[in-house]
């Protein structure tokens, strides 16, 4: 008997993460794009979704006075599947933000496979910034596109000891993107791995600073402003200092 092929579940926008004291009107949105697998038609892991929630709550708390809402995107499947499925889901999610909230800026923020999806989805008209953490960028015959990054603020963060996604490949992409988009920078987290756990507090503080500056025109912390301004390779190999975020000086 032939096996019946079930339709893929639809992508979903997780419930908005808001905190007490948040502004009554949403003025900017972060879409968090979880990690995944190279090839899998299985339903997305609930663990990958849940792993993003503490990060989402921290971002929502730091952006509450600005009217920041954070959503964790639920993909249709957990794999990239050669068809850039998560990138298509990121574009759908940006469309859904426009439908729900109107004309407000969106930051795509992803980790691993989600970082690649964030970079790919940057061309959506509502997206003004991209945060790619330890992005999965496989080395192939065709280089990853960067044209869609033009006019966006782009921050890539990568651990130098990442054994799962090659940090040198994210440097090469940043180098190509910087040629046509000066608002591109990249931070290296020395001795950290793919999950960026060893310096988690610094990575989260860096993300919050970047999002506040990109979505709400706040002043970037001095290291971030310097990274944007510095020519390659300096602005693309900026070390993330221990203690970043404890006493930021602009």
C-alpha positions in Angstrom: 0.0 0.0 0.0 1.3 3.4 -0.9 2.1 5.6 2.0 0.0 8.8 2.2 2.1 11.9 2.2 0.9 14.4 4.8 0.9 18.1 4.0 3.6 20.2 5.8 2.3 22.1 8.8 2.1 25.9 8.3 4.8 28.2 9.7 3.7 30.0 12.8 4.5 33.2 14.6 5.0 32.3 18.3 3.1 34.4 20.9 4.6 37.8 21.3 7.0 38.0 24.3 6.3 41.1 26.2 7.3 42.2 29.7 5.7 44.3 32.5 6.1 48.0 31.9 6.2 47.6 28.1 5.0 50.4 26.0 1.4 50.0 25.0 2.1 50.3 21.2 4.5 47.9 19.4 7.2 50.0 17.6 9.6 47.3 16.5 9.8 43.5 16.3 12.5 40.9 16.6 11.9 37.6 14.9 14.0 34.9 16.4 14.9 32.1 14.0 16.0 28.9 15.8 18.7 26.5 14.7 17.8 23.3 12.8 19.2 20.5 10.6 20.7 20.3 7.1 18.0 18.0 5.8 14.9 16.9 7.7 11.2 16.9 6.9 10.3 16.2 10.5 8.3 18.7 12.5 10.4 21.3 14.2 11.8 20.3 17.6 9.9 21.9 20.6 13.3 22.1 22.3 14.8 24.4 19.7 11.8 26.7 20.1 12.0 26.6 23.9 15.7 27.3 23.9 15.0 30.7 22.3 12.5 31.8 25.0 15.0 33.0 27.7 16.8 35.1 25.0 13.4 36.4 23.8 12.5 37.4 27.3 15.7 39.2 27.9 15.4 41.2 24.6 11.8 42.1 25.4 12.8 43.3 28.8 15.6 45.5 27.6 13.4 46.9 24.8 10.2 47.3 26.8 10.2 51.1 27.0 10.8 51.3 23.2 7.8 49.1 22.4 9.7 46.0 21.4 7.9 42.8 20.7 9.8 39.5 20.2 8.4 36.4 18.4 10.1 33.0 18.1 9.2 31.7 14.6 8.0 28.1 14.3 9.2 26.6 11.0 7.2 24.2 8.9 10.0 21.6 9.1 13.3 21.4 11.1 15.6 21.2 8.0 17.0 23.5 5.4 16.1 20.9 2.7 17.9 22.5 -0.3 14.9 24.8 -0.8 15.7 27.3 1.9 12.6 26.4 3.8 13.4 28.4 6.9 14.3 31.4 4.8 10.8 31.2 3.2 9.3 30.9 6.7 11.3 34.0 7.8 9.8 36.0 4.9 6.3 34.7 5.8 6.9 35.8 9.4 7.9 39.3 8.3 4.7 39.5 6.2 2.7 38.5 9.3 4.4 41.2 11.4 3.3 43.8 8.8 -0.2 42.4 8.8 -0.4 42.5 12.6 1.5 45.6 13.5 1.7 47.7 10.4 4.7 49.6 9.1 7.3 49.1 11.8 11.0 47.9 11.6 11.9 44.3 11.9 15.1 42.6 13.0 15.7 39.0 11.9 17.8 37.3 14.5 18.9 33.7 14.0 21.3 31.1 15.3 23.0 28.4 13.2 20.6 27.5 10.4 18.4 30.3 11.6 21.3 32.7 11.1 21.5 31.7 7.5 17.7 32.1 7.2 18.0 35.6 8.7 20.7 36.6 6.2 18.7 35.2 3.3 15.5 36.9 4.4 17.0 40.4 4.8 15.5 41.6 1.5 12.0 41.8 2.9 10.9 45.5 2.9 10.1 45.5 6.6 13.5 44.2 7.6 16.0 46.9 8.6 18.5 44.8 10.4 19.9 41.3 10.7 21.6 39.5 13.6 23.3 36.2 12.6 24.8 34.2 15.5 27.1 31.3 14.5 25.4 31.2 11.1 25.5 27.9 9.2 27.0 28.8 5.8 28.0 25.7 3.9 30.9 26.0 1.5 29.6 25.2 -2.0 30.0 26.1 -5.7 27.7 29.1 -5.3 28.6 31.6 -2.6 25.8 32.8 -0.3 24.0 35.9 -1.7 24.7 39.3 -0.1 22.8 41.6 -2.4 19.7 41.5 -0.1 21.8 42.9 2.8 22.2 46.3 1.1 20.6 49.1 3.2 20.3 46.9 6.3 22.3 46.9 9.5 24.1 43.6 9.8 25.8 42.1 12.8 27.4 38.6 12.7 28.6 37.0 15.9 30.7 33.8 15.8 32.7 31.8 18.3 36.3 31.1 17.2 36.1 27.5 18.5 32.9 26.6 16.7 33.2 23.0 15.5 29.8 22.9 13.9 29.7 26.0 11.7 32.9 27.4 10.3 33.7 30.9 11.6 35.9 31.6 8.6 33.0 31.2 6.2 31.0 33.9 8.1 34.0 36.1 7.9 34.2 35.7 4.1 30.5 36.5 3.8 30.9 39.6 6.0 33.8 40.6 3.8 31.8 40.4 0.6 28.8 42.1 2.2 30.9 45.0 3.5 32.0 45.9 0.0 28.5 47.1 -0.9 27.1 47.7 2.6 29.2 49.6 5.0 26.7 48.9 7.8 28.1 45.4 8.3 30.2 44.3 11.2 31.2 41.0 12.8 32.3 40.1 16.3 34.4 37.1 17.3 33.9 35.4 20.6 37.2 34.0 21.4 37.4 30.4 22.8 33.6 30.0 22.5 31.8 27.2 20.6 28.7 27.0 18.5 26.2 27.5 21.3 28.0 30.6 22.5 27.4 29.5 26.1 30.7 30.4 27.6 30.2 34.2 27.1 26.4 34.1 26.9 25.9 37.3 28.9 28.2 39.3 26.7 26.5 37.9 23.5 23.1 38.8 24.8 24.2 42.3 25.8 25.7 42.8 22.3 22.5 41.6 20.7 20.4 43.9 22.8 22.6 46.9 22.1 22.5 46.2 18.3 18.7 45.8 18.3 18.2 49.0 20.3 20.4 51.0 17.9 19.0 49.4 14.7 15.2 49.4 15.5 14.9 52.5 17.7 17.9 54.7 16.7 19.5 54.5 20.1 23.3 55.1 20.2 25.3 52.0 19.8 27.9 51.1 22.4 31.3 52.3 21.5 32.6 48.8 20.4 29.7 48.4 18.0 30.0 51.9 16.6 33.7 51.3 16.1 33.1 47.9 14.4 30.7 49.5 11.9 33.2 52.3 11.2 36.4 50.2 10.9 37.5 48.9 7.5 38.1 45.2 7.0 39.5 43.2 8.6 39.3 45.2 11.8 35.5 45.7 11.8 34.9 42.1 10.8 37.2 40.5 13.4 36.2 42.7 16.4 36.8 40.7 19.6 33.8 40.6 22.0 35.3 41.9 25.3 34.7 40.0 28.5 32.2 41.9 30.6 30.6 43.6 27.6 27.3 45.0 28.8 28.1 45.5 32.5 29.0 49.1 32.2 28.5 50.2 28.6 30.1 53.5 27.7 29.0 55.2 24.4 
